[in-house]
Amino acid sequence: MRTPSFFGYSRLMSILFLSLLISCSSGDGEAPPEPNSNPNQNLDLEPELEPEPEPVTQNDIGVVDDAVSGFMAQYGVPGVALAVSVDEKMVYSKGYGKANVENDIDVSPDHLFRIASISKVFTATAILKLVDDGLVSLDEPVFGPDGILGGDFGTAVLTEDELDITVDDLLLHASGGWGTSTGGDPIDYQPNLGASDFIEYVLNNWSLSNAPGEVFSYSNMGYWLLARIIEERSGEPYEAYLKGLLSPLGISSFRVTTFREDDLGANEVHYYGAEGDAPYIFTIASRRDGDAGVVISAPDLLRFLCAIDGAPERPDILTPGSIALLSETTELSNLGRGLAVWPEQQLTYFTGSLPGNRSWMMIAENGHTATIVLNMRRTDTSAFDNDLQSLLLNIVKDGNIPWQTDLNQF
């Protein structure tokens, strides 16, 4: 018998293997599953997580803290709060000293302070928001049959000049009277009169010294009237309208005070008088809302300022045109419709001063904004105001301060 050759044997085995392969592939025609390129894909394994980055926290800045503390020590100021933003990020917020000396309560950034005339910036903003919404026109008359507040004020007979006062005249402190340089400001007189009776009293007893638009005369009375216009056209009380406007910005501390000791807020500082101020801290006329009545924390005040600065990082509450009107000046003064302009320092600003408190705010073109609020003022020396102004100016203008620009506390 002849033994089969290796080639013949191999050929036979190939035919048998091919037959077996064909028989094994004669199923239902489904393609075989794709190979699993990741053998661990279906295993129940915990994925490796990236470690959470450490949160950025505020560090003390010695050059700032020393400047604030030095000013307080020099003038005997009990308490101060400061808030600073860089490119609309709140990079510093701090309290200094005592909110309540008698009870040894330290100032925190969240303490509420009266801000006095910085309230006017809120009022001007509210008026311009009504302008944006088509509810007010700047050239509308305030008084008379066609005026926003009407012409029926008891025994008052409106003069031609009074009938000519417009909303814009009030915003620009150009009503022709009711100011410190035009015969005095009536805002604190007859404190028990309601709004309509007080207007009647002013119209009967405080004549305008100039025609509207002729002179600048800083007027608390004018901004109190603007608050009444806000109420008339919005259909809401002044405080309620502003709260509704500010709430979407994350501002929760805004309120309006009546300047009475029993009206101090739960987290409001106590106020202290220097020299002759003490007897008047709680006797300011309660009507003073739109010109001086706002109480707010320093961080919330900063939030508001970053909503009227026209910068792109945070939303604004006014149109670009109305934001420009806030700081648009006339030949009468460097004060626009709510904000004063300091061209040499390339910034806008405003200040506030009443018995028991002092406040400053600045919005600089370099992207730095700051506010500082105090629970005492000094009127016995002009150096107090000059040094406070310089303190805040250095904070917004000194390019060597090591602000933590990777921090945003808004």
Helices and strands as residue ranges (DSSP letters): H 6-24, H 62-75, E 79-86, E 89-100, E 105-106, E 112-114, G 116-118, H 119-132, H 160-164, H 167-171, H 195-205, H 220-234, H 238-246, G 247-249, E 255-256, G 261-263, G 278-280, E 294-297, H 298-305, H 320-326, E 340-342, G 343-345, E 347-354, E 357-364, E 368-374, H 382-397
